[in-house]
Amino acid sequence: MANPNNPFGFRPIIRLGGGPYSVTEYGKPSADANAIFAFDLVGYLTGAPLALPENANYNLPRIQSGSQLTPGTSLWLGASLAYGAASTGTVHPVTDEIDVVYIAQADGSVTTSAHVHKNANVQLSQAGSTTTKQSGMQVNSSSIATTSSLDLRIQRISMISPNAEGANAILEVTINKHAMAQASAGV
C-alpha cells in the first residue's frame, strides 16, 4: 500500500540519547506578516527581544517562520509547537536543542533505507493549513545527498505503521544546520 501524501511538519519525538526534549519560549512579532504553523521549523529573527505579553519586564528572543528561510542556506532553530497568526504577536514554545529527533514526511520522491544517514533539505512548497493550523513542511527527498551543508540528517525511516519505503515515507530526522551548533554563525 502506498503512503498517503499528508504532510504534517516536523514533530519532535525524542532526543538522540533517548531522553525527553525541552522547549524554550520565543516570540513572533506582530510586524511579521507570515503565520507560524504548529510544527513549522523556525529560525531566529534579528532585532530587539520582544516583551512577554503578561509582563513587559521579561523579554523573548524573536523567531520567524521557516517559510521565510532558504533551504540549504539558512540556520534552523527547531520546531514551533504552537500556531501564530499572521501580523499578530504570539509566543511559541520551540524545541531548540540540537539533538532533537523529528518525524516528518518526505515529498513525493522515493525514499529508501539506502538514504539513511544521508542529508536532505527542508521542502517549503506546501503551505500550512489555515483549518488545522498544522505545518505543511516536508523533507525534500530529491535533495538527499552526502553533502554536509544540507539542512537535515536522516536518522531512519520511521517504524510507524503503515509507513513504508517509497514516495511520501515518514522519516526520523535531526537538524544538521542548527542555529545553536558550535560552528554556526551568530545572529
N, CA, C and O of each residue as an XYZ file, in Angstrom:
748
protein
N       0.835     -1.168      0.000
C       0.000      0.000      0.000
C       0.892      1.248      0.000
O       1.862      1.316      0.755
N       0.572      2.211     -0.826
C       1.346      3.448     -0.930
C       1.073      4.358      0.263
O      -0.019      4.355      0.830
N       2.087      5.133      0.629
C       1.936      6.103      1.716
C       1.073      7.267      1.230
O       1.236      7.713      0.094
N       0.162      7.767      2.061
C      -0.636      8.930      1.660
C       0.220     10.193      1.661
O       1.188     10.289      2.415
N      -0.130     11.146      0.830
C       0.555     12.433      0.818
C      -0.186     13.350      1.785
O      -1.191     13.965      1.427
N       0.323     13.433      3.018
C      -0.332     14.196      4.064
C       0.724     14.844      4.965
O       0.909     14.413      6.103
N       1.420     15.882      4.464
C       2.494     16.489      5.263
C       1.968     17.085      6.563
O       0.855     17.608      6.616
N       2.787     16.997      7.611
C       2.375     17.464      8.934
C       3.481     18.237      9.641
O       3.396     18.465     10.848
N       4.503     18.639      8.924
C       5.586     19.398      9.522
C       6.603     18.506     10.205
O       6.759     17.337      9.852
N       7.291     19.069     11.185
C       8.362     18.379     11.899
C       7.957     18.222     13.357
O       8.042     19.166     14.142
N       7.514     17.020     13.711
C       7.027     16.750     15.066
C       8.148     16.152     15.914
O       8.712     15.121     15.549
N       8.473     16.782     17.033
C       9.531     16.232     17.885
C       9.060     14.953     18.559
O       7.909     14.850     18.984
N       9.972     13.965     18.656
C       9.582     12.713     19.311
C      10.494     12.347     20.479
O      10.031     11.745     21.447
N      11.790     12.699     20.410
C      12.739     12.310     21.456
C      14.067     12.985     21.161
O      14.203     13.629     20.120
N      15.036     12.861     22.030
C      16.401     13.318     21.749
C      17.235     12.117     21.333
O      16.885     10.978     21.642
N      18.322     12.361     20.643
C      19.157     11.264     20.145
C      19.580     10.295     21.234
O      19.646      9.092     20.983
N      19.867     10.777     22.430
C      20.286      9.902     23.519
C      19.144      9.152     24.172
O      19.371      8.332     25.062
N      17.920      9.419     23.748
C      16.764      8.731     24.295
C      16.018      9.511     25.353
O      14.967      9.065     25.814
N      16.528     10.661     25.752
C      15.877     11.452     26.793
C      14.787     12.347     26.238
O      14.636     12.477     25.023
N      14.028     12.965     27.132
C      12.972     13.880     26.690
C      13.569     15.187     26.179
O      14.666     15.575     26.581
N      12.854     15.851     25.306
C      13.283     17.159     24.813
C      12.616     18.241     25.659
O      11.600     17.997     26.310
N      13.195     19.430     25.641
C      12.587     20.555     26.344
C      12.258     21.644     25.333
O      12.639     21.554     24.165
N      11.559     22.660     25.780
C      11.189     23.764     24.905
C      11.602     25.083     25.548
O      11.740     25.177     26.767
N      11.793     26.087     24.722
C      12.090     27.440     25.155
C      11.069     28.351     24.496
O      10.696     28.124     23.345
N      10.604     29.384     25.208
C       9.637     30.310     24.624
C      10.339     31.364     23.779
O      11.355     31.932     24.179
N       9.776     31.611     22.606
C      10.234     32.643     21.677
C       9.017     33.457     21.266
O       7.884     33.013     21.451
N       9.238     34.637     20.713
C       8.141     35.496     20.294
C       8.175     35.794     18.804
O       9.238     36.015     18.225
N       7.002     35.798     18.195
C       6.848     36.234     16.803
C       6.285     37.646     16.843
O       5.228     37.867     17.435
N       6.968     38.610     16.227
C       6.493     39.993     16.289
C       5.221     40.212     15.471
O       4.983     39.522     14.480
N       4.420     41.164     15.891
C       3.178     41.477     15.166
C       3.473     42.076     13.788
O       2.609     42.048     12.912
N       4.662     42.611     13.586
C       5.032     43.163     12.279
C       5.285     42.067     11.239
O       5.388     42.357     10.048
N       5.385     40.812     11.684
C       5.627     39.692     10.769
C       4.318     39.308     10.088
O       3.376     38.862     10.743
N       4.267     39.485      8.775
C       3.046     39.218      8.012
C       2.875     37.745      7.651
O       1.983     37.405      6.874
N       3.711     36.867      8.199
C       3.631     35.433      7.932
C       3.184     34.691      9.179
O       3.607     35.015     10.289
N       2.335     33.702      8.995
C       1.910     32.856     10.111
C       2.998     31.839     10.423
O       3.785     31.469      9.551
N       3.037     31.396     11.657
C       3.843     30.235     12.036
C       2.846     29.146     12.384
O       2.023     29.316     13.284
N       2.916     28.028     11.676
C       2.005     26.912     11.907
C       2.613     25.942     12.913
O       3.833     25.885     13.063
N       1.778     25.187     13.595
C       2.268     24.183     14.533
C       3.138     23.186     13.788
O       2.726     22.645     12.762
N       4.325     22.942     14.293
C       5.326     22.020     13.754
C       6.075     22.571     12.550
O       6.732     21.817     11.833
N       5.982     23.896     12.317
C       6.876     24.562     11.365
C       8.272     24.624     11.969
O       8.421     24.867     13.166
N       9.290     24.406     11.151
C      10.641     24.734     11.585
C      10.764     26.253     11.542
O      10.231     26.896     10.637
N      11.458     26.821     12.507
C      11.592     28.269     12.604
C      13.067     28.649     12.686
O      13.936     27.805     12.907
N      13.323     29.936     12.502
C      14.671     30.466     12.613
C      14.664     31.738     13.427
O      13.614     32.339     13.656
N      15.856     32.149     13.866
C      15.977     33.406     14.606
C      15.634     34.583     13.720
O      15.841     34.548     12.507
N      15.112     35.611     14.332
C      14.876     36.889     13.677
C      15.696     37.917     14.446
O      15.530     38.071     15.656
N      16.573     38.613     13.747
C      17.419     39.573     14.431
C      16.593     40.780     14.867
O      15.547     41.073     14.286
N      17.063     41.457     15.870
C      16.377     42.643     16.379
C      16.194     42.551     17.878
O      16.582     41.570     18.513
N      15.603     43.576     18.420
C      15.393     43.657     19.862
C      14.447     42.554     20.327
O      13.495     42.225     19.620
N      14.695     41.976     21.508
C      13.779     40.962     22.043
C      12.384     41.546     22.255
O      12.219     42.756     22.408
N      11.395     40.675     22.263
C      10.006     41.085     22.469
C       9.635     40.958     23.941
O      10.050     40.017     24.616
N       8.854     41.909     24.430
C       8.351     41.817     25.802
C       7.273     40.743     25.859
O       6.447     40.633     24.953
N       7.285     39.964     26.914
C       6.226     38.975     27.116
C       4.892     39.690     27.310
O       4.846     40.725     27.975
N       3.811     39.165     26.749
C       2.513     39.847     26.884
C       2.076     40.024     28.332
O       1.479     41.044     28.678
N       2.364     39.044     29.180
C       1.891     39.140     30.561
C       2.810     39.960     31.467
O       2.408     40.348     32.564
N       4.046     40.228     31.018
C       4.960     41.014     31.840
C       5.997     41.665     30.927
O       6.875     40.984     30.398
N       5.899     42.959     30.746
C       6.772     43.682     29.824
C       8.231     43.703     30.280
O       9.108     44.064     29.495
N       8.514     43.324     31.532
C       9.889     43.317     32.030
C      10.680     42.099     31.560
O      11.907     42.092     31.661
N      10.015     41.084     31.058
C      10.687     39.876     30.581
C      10.671     39.870     29.053
O       9.640     40.116     28.428
N      11.811     39.590     28.477
C      11.935     39.645     27.027
C      12.118     38.263     26.417
O      12.716     37.373     27.021
N      11.588     38.103     25.201
C      11.720     36.854     24.457
C      12.567     37.070     23.214
O      12.406     38.084     22.534
N      13.473     36.133     22.899
C      14.143     36.219     21.602
C      13.106     36.068     20.494
O      12.079     35.418     20.690
N      13.368     36.662     19.338
C      12.387     36.657     18.251
C      12.665     35.534     17.248
O      13.811     35.157     17.005
N      11.579     35.017     16.679
C      11.678     33.982     15.649
C      10.843     34.369     14.440
O      10.015     35.279     14.484
N      11.096     33.636     13.351
C      10.293     33.775     12.142
C      10.024     32.390     11.579
O      10.763     31.443     11.851
N       8.970     32.282     10.800
C       8.612     31.009     10.178
C       9.705     30.550      9.239
O      10.348     31.362      8.575
N       9.914     29.248      9.186
C      10.863     28.677      8.246
C      10.491     28.938      6.807
O      11.333     28.824      5.917
N       9.217     29.294      6.559
C       8.807     29.600      5.187
C       9.511     30.848      4.670
O       9.518     31.100      3.465
N      10.106     31.633      5.570
C      10.848     32.826      5.185
C      12.346     32.547      5.051
O      13.110     33.434      4.670
N      12.765     31.329      5.360
C      14.171     30.960      5.300
C      14.486     30.285      3.969
O      13.582     29.958      3.201
N      15.770     30.078      3.705
C      16.212     29.476      2.451
C      16.802     28.096      2.713
O      17.867     27.993      3.322
N      16.131     27.025      2.266
C      16.679     25.684      2.463
C      18.087     25.575      1.867
O      18.359     26.064      0.770
N      18.967     24.920      2.625
C      20.340     24.735      2.176
C      21.254     25.900      2.519
O      22.469     25.796      2.353
N      20.690     27.016      2.996
C      21.482     28.201      3.310
C      21.249     28.660      4.749
O      22.204     28.921      5.480
N      19.996     28.758      5.152
C      19.639     29.294      6.474
C      19.945     28.315      7.598
O      20.091     27.113      7.374
N      20.040     28.849      8.809
C      20.161     28.031     10.008
C      18.777     27.864     10.621
O      17.995     28.814     10.666
N      18.475     26.663     11.090
C      17.176     26.328     11.656
C      17.302     26.230     13.169
O      18.304     25.721     13.671
N      16.313     26.703     13.897
C      16.342     26.694     15.355
C      15.654     25.457     15.929
O      16.162     24.858     16.877
N      14.534     25.074     15.383
C      13.752     23.946     15.878
C      12.325     24.089     15.406
O      12.032     24.905     14.532
N      11.431     23.295     15.983
C      10.027     23.309     15.581
C       9.186     24.063     16.599
O       9.329     23.875     17.807
N       8.307     24.920     16.092
C       7.339     25.603     16.945
C       6.219     24.623     17.262
O       5.757     23.901     16.378
N       5.783     24.594     18.505
C       4.700     23.692     18.894
C       3.350     24.378     18.904
O       2.352     23.781     19.309
N       3.307     25.640     18.459
C       2.060     26.404     18.514
C       1.861     27.183     17.221
O       2.809     27.465     16.487
N       0.613     27.520     16.965
C       0.239     28.343     15.811
C       0.273     29.811     16.205
O      -0.103     30.178     17.319
N       0.724     30.637     15.283
C       0.685     32.082     15.473
C       0.210     32.748     14.201
O       0.850     32.602     13.159
N      -0.889     33.472     14.255
C      -1.482     34.093     13.066
C      -0.574     35.165     12.474
O       0.254     35.753     13.170
N      -0.744     35.404     11.197
C      -0.002     36.455     10.505
C      -0.322     37.813     11.122
O      -1.449     38.064     11.551
N       0.673     38.674     11.160
C       0.533     40.044     11.670
C      -0.005     40.109     13.098
O      -0.695     41.059     13.467
N       0.318     39.091     13.894
C      -0.092     39.034     15.293
C       1.113     38.628     16.129
O       1.788     37.653     15.801
N       1.389     39.351     17.189
C       2.459     38.974     18.099
C       2.048     37.753     18.896
O       1.007     37.767     19.552
N       2.845     36.697     18.853
C       2.489     35.453     19.536
C       3.716     34.852     20.225
O       4.852     35.098     19.819
N       3.472     34.066     21.263
C       4.514     33.350     21.993
C       4.505     31.897     21.522
O       3.448     31.281     21.385
N       5.713     31.354     21.274
C       5.840     29.995     20.735
C       6.820     29.154     21.543
O       7.978     29.540     21.700
N       6.372     28.003     22.061
C       7.330     27.052     22.613
C       8.049     26.375     21.438
O       7.405     25.883     20.512
N       9.383     26.354     21.484
C      10.182     25.815     20.382
C      11.144     24.763     20.922
O      11.777     24.968     21.958
N      11.253     23.645     20.226
C      12.217     22.598     20.567
C      13.564     23.007     19.986
O      13.863     22.684     18.837
N      14.375     23.709     20.758
C      15.595     24.306     20.211
C      16.886     23.565     20.554
O      17.971     24.098     20.320
N      16.800     22.370     21.095
C      18.007     21.597     21.378
C      18.535     20.981     20.083
O      17.755     20.615     19.204
N      19.855     20.868     19.969
C      20.435     20.439     18.692
C      20.266     18.948     18.404
O      20.468     18.520     17.267
N      19.904     18.160     19.396
C      19.810     16.711     19.179
C      18.382     16.176     19.221
O      18.175     14.992     19.486
N      17.403     17.025     18.965
C      16.010     16.571     18.938
C      15.755     15.794     17.644
O      16.183     16.207     16.566
N      15.062     14.678     17.765
C      14.672     13.869     16.609
C      13.229     14.222     16.268
O      12.365     14.268     17.143
N      12.981     14.470     14.989
C      11.653     14.827     14.491
C      11.173     13.762     13.519
O      11.976     13.138     12.826
N       9.863     13.555     13.469
C       9.312     12.780     12.356
C       8.727     13.789     11.372
O       8.115     14.785     11.757
N       8.936     13.499     10.103
C       8.439     14.371      9.033
C       8.245     13.519      7.792
O       8.922     12.509      7.596
N       7.321     13.941      6.974
C       7.053     13.204      5.747
C       7.944     13.716      4.623
O       8.127     14.922      4.457
N       8.494     12.779      3.855
C       9.250     13.145      2.663
C       8.265     13.503      1.564
O       7.108     13.084      1.595
N       8.724     14.273      0.598
C       7.853     14.627     -0.523
C       7.659     13.413     -1.436
O       7.996     12.295     -1.047
N       7.136     13.609     -2.607
C       6.744     12.514     -3.493
C       7.864     11.690     -4.087
O       7.588     10.649     -4.685
N       9.122     12.102     -3.954
C      10.227     11.295     -4.472
C      10.417     10.056     -3.602
O      10.091     10.071     -2.415
N      10.937      9.001     -4.183
C      11.117      7.742     -3.466
C      12.233      7.866     -2.430
O      13.324      8.346     -2.736
N      11.951      7.433     -1.208
C      12.926      7.404     -0.124
C      13.044      5.965      0.362
O      12.043      5.320      0.674
N      14.292      5.464      0.424
C      14.526      4.077      0.835
C      15.528      4.025      1.981
O      16.076      5.052      2.381
N      15.765      2.832      2.505
C      16.731      2.663      3.593
C      18.147      3.021      3.142
O      19.007      3.257      3.991
N      18.414      3.069      1.858
C      19.725      3.485      1.353
C      19.979      4.967      1.622
O      21.122      5.417      1.538
N      18.947      5.724      1.940
C      19.086      7.152      2.221
C      19.359      7.461      3.699
O      19.631      8.608      4.054
N      19.287      6.451      4.545
C      19.523      6.652      5.973
C      20.966      7.117      6.195
O      21.891      6.611      5.560
N      21.147      8.066      7.084
C      22.422      8.707      7.440
C      22.963      9.612      6.341
O      24.137      9.982      6.357
N      22.114      9.965      5.396
C      22.462     10.992      4.423
C      21.736     12.265      4.831
O      20.978     12.270      5.802
N      21.962     13.323      4.105
C      21.384     14.624      4.439
C      20.373     15.050      3.386
O      20.385     14.543      2.264
N      19.504     15.978      3.746
C      18.489     16.496      2.823
C      18.104     17.907      3.252
O      18.385     18.316      4.378
N      17.479     18.632      2.375
C      16.970     19.965      2.690
C      15.514     19.905      3.122
O      14.831     18.900      2.922
N      15.057     20.984      3.709
C      13.650     21.157      4.063
C      12.895     21.530      2.792
O      13.410     22.283      1.966
N      11.685     21.012      2.628
C      10.816     21.329      1.490
C       9.735     22.289      1.987
O       8.969     21.958      2.891
N       9.682     23.479      1.391
C       8.744     24.510      1.839
C       7.561     24.708      0.893
O       6.784     25.643      1.085
N       7.404     23.872     -0.105
C       6.427     24.148     -1.160
C       4.971     24.042     -0.716
O       4.103     24.637     -1.355
N       4.671     23.308      0.354
C       3.281     23.177      0.808
C       3.032     24.128      1.979
O       3.711     24.052      3.003
N       2.077     25.002      1.825
C       1.736     25.947      2.901
C       1.027     25.216      4.030
O       0.439     24.155      3.821
N       1.085     25.783      5.217
C       0.354     25.222      6.344
C      -1.145     25.355      6.139
O      -1.604     26.138      5.307
N      -1.893     24.592      6.898
C      -3.354     24.586      6.782
C      -3.976     25.637      7.687
O      -3.734     25.643      8.893
N      -4.775     26.524      7.112
C      -5.474     27.520      7.922
C      -6.642     26.902      8.692
O      -7.167     27.515      9.621
N      -7.045     25.704      8.314
C      -8.122     24.999      9.018
C      -7.586     24.288     10.256
O      -8.105     24.477     11.356
N      -6.534     23.460     10.075
C      -5.995     22.675     11.189
C      -4.877     23.395     11.935
O      -4.490     22.987     13.030
N      -4.352     24.484     11.328
C      -3.223     25.248     11.892
C      -1.933     24.421     11.924
O      -1.011     24.742     12.674
N      -1.866     23.354     11.111
C      -0.715     22.460     11.063
C       0.210     22.817      9.906
O      -0.239     23.303      8.868
N       1.491     22.576     10.090
C       2.523     22.849      9.087
C       2.360     21.961      7.853
O       1.794     20.870      7.923
N       2.863     22.451      6.736
C       2.922     21.670      5.507
C       4.357     21.373      5.099
O       4.595     20.864      4.004
N       5.319     21.687      5.969
C       6.731     21.453      5.647
C       7.025     19.964      5.557
O       6.414     19.154      6.253
N       7.979     19.612      4.680
C       8.368     18.225      4.452
C       9.880     18.120      4.298
O      10.593     19.123      4.320
N      10.353     16.891      4.142
C      11.740     16.621      3.784
C      11.803     16.584      2.256
O      11.011     15.893      1.616
N      12.731     17.319      1.686
C      12.910     17.344      0.234
C      13.745     16.125     -0.161
O      14.974     16.188     -0.169
N      13.084     15.031     -0.485
C      13.810     13.789     -0.762
C      14.590     13.834     -2.072
O      15.497     13.026     -2.274
N      14.255     14.756     -2.958
C      15.041     14.864     -4.193
C      16.396     15.529     -3.937
O      17.261     15.520     -4.813
N      16.591     16.108     -2.741
C      17.869     16.749     -2.402
C      18.801     15.828     -1.617
O      19.903     16.244     -1.260
N      18.396     14.600     -1.341
C      19.192     13.698     -0.499
C      20.572     13.476     -1.117
O      20.708     13.131     -2.290
N      21.592     13.689     -0.276
C      22.979     13.526     -0.716
C      23.860     13.405      0.521
O      23.379     13.515      1.649
N      25.140     13.180      0.304
C      26.096     13.115      1.409
C      26.654     14.488      1.751
O      27.502     14.602      2.637
N      26.197     15.533      1.069
C      26.668     16.900      1.272
C      26.381     17.362      2.702
O      25.245     17.277      3.167
N      27.403     17.846      3.393
C      27.243     18.227      4.802
C      26.497     19.550      4.991
O      26.058     19.847      6.102
N      26.344     20.341      3.942
C      25.701     21.648      4.085
C      24.180     21.596      3.942
O      23.538     22.646      3.916
N      23.596     20.426      3.849
C      22.140     20.317      3.752
C      21.508     20.437      5.142
O      22.177     20.223      6.153
N      20.222     20.778      5.186
C      19.528     21.143      6.425
C      19.355     20.016      7.443
O      19.499     20.249      8.644
N      19.055     18.826      6.995
C      18.624     17.735      7.866
C      19.516     16.510      7.723
O      20.146     16.312      6.684
N      19.570     15.679      8.779
C      20.231     14.379      8.732
C      19.141     13.329      8.896
O      18.388     13.363      9.869
N      19.053     12.403      7.959
C      18.056     11.330      8.031
C      18.581     10.252      8.978
O      19.618      9.642      8.715
N      17.867     10.018     10.078
C      18.284      9.011     11.056
C      17.769      7.620     10.697
O      18.486      6.629     10.834
N      16.514      7.556     10.234
C      15.944      6.281      9.799
C      14.566      6.509      9.206
O      13.991      7.591      9.330
N      14.048      5.485      8.566
C      12.657      5.505      8.127
C      11.831      5.103      9.338
O      12.086      4.068      9.954
N      10.852      5.909      9.675
C      10.083      5.694     10.888
C       9.362      4.345     10.856
O       8.911      3.879      9.810
N       9.271      3.740     12.036
C       8.604      2.441     12.143
C       7.121      2.585     12.453
O       6.486      1.628     12.895
N       6.561      3.771     12.226
C       5.128      3.986     12.400
C       4.382      3.139     11.371
O       4.761      3.101     10.200
N       3.341      2.472     11.801
C       2.552      1.646     10.883
C       1.425      2.501     10.300
O       0.805      3.250     11.057
N       1.133      2.436      9.045
C       1.607      1.563      7.983
C       2.649      2.235      7.081
O       2.560      2.097      5.861
N       3.615      2.942      7.623
C       4.652      3.617      6.854
C       5.512      2.607      6.096
O       5.829      1.537      6.616
N       5.884      2.952      4.870
C       6.728      2.071      4.056
C       7.730      2.911      3.270
O       7.512      4.100      3.038
N       8.824      2.282      2.867
C       9.771      2.957      1.988
C       9.046      3.368      0.719
O       8.066      2.736      0.325
N       9.523      4.422      0.081
C       8.922      4.864     -1.170
C       8.535      6.325     -1.101
O       9.042      7.076     -0.268
N       7.632      6.722     -1.984
C       7.159      8.102     -2.015
C       6.382      8.413     -0.736
O       5.650      7.564     -0.227
N       6.545      9.626     -0.225
C       5.838     10.111      0.961
C       6.139      9.317      2.230
O       5.305      9.265      3.134
N       7.317      8.699      2.311
C       7.701      7.959      3.519
C       7.864      8.927      4.690
O       8.262     10.077      4.507
N       7.558      8.452      5.874
C       7.767      9.243      7.089
C       9.158      8.899      7.618
O       9.493      7.733      7.826
N       9.958      9.945      7.828
C      11.349      9.780      8.229
C      11.573     10.339      9.627
O      10.818     11.193     10.091
N      12.609      9.858     10.289
C      13.085     10.445     11.529
C      14.349     11.216     11.178
O      15.293     10.656     10.621
N      14.361     12.514     11.509
C      15.463     13.384     11.112
C      15.917     14.251     12.290
O      15.178     14.458     13.252
N      17.141     14.746     12.188
C      17.651     15.765     13.097
C      18.055     16.965     12.244
O      18.260     16.838     11.037
N      18.167     18.119     12.876
C      18.572     19.320     12.145
C      20.093     19.328     12.036
O      20.800     19.338     13.044
N      20.579     19.324     10.812
C      22.008     19.335     10.527
C      22.563     20.760     10.594
O      23.660     20.972     11.110
N      21.819     21.727     10.083
C      22.236     23.136     10.085
C      21.481     23.862     11.187
O      20.554     24.629     10.926
N      21.896     23.606     12.429
C      21.204     24.122     13.591
C      21.795     25.462     14.034
O      23.014     25.632     14.060
N      20.929     26.404     14.378
C      21.379     27.739     14.811
C      22.204     27.703     16.089
O      22.981     28.624     16.340
N      22.054     26.649     16.911
C      22.792     26.572     18.171
C      24.043     25.695     18.075
O      24.726     25.483     19.077
N      24.347     25.188     16.884
C      25.538     24.354     16.726
C      26.788     25.205     16.938
O      26.770     26.408     16.677
N      27.850     24.601     17.398
C      29.060     25.351     17.719
C      29.685     26.037     16.513
O      30.271     27.109     16.662
N      29.580     25.458     15.332
C      30.212     26.043     14.154
C      29.314     27.015     13.414
O      29.718     27.544     12.379
N      28.099     27.271     13.912
C      27.175     28.152     13.196
C      27.496     29.616     13.454
O      28.073     29.966     14.483
N      27.117     30.463     12.513
C      27.341     31.911     12.648
C      26.363     32.478     13.668
O      25.250     31.972     13.809
N      26.765     33.508     14.367
C      25.894     34.152     15.351
C      24.802     34.963     14.686
O      24.907     35.306     13.508
N      23.759     35.271     15.429
C      22.652     36.064     14.890
C      22.601     37.434     15.539
O      21.733     38.241     15.209
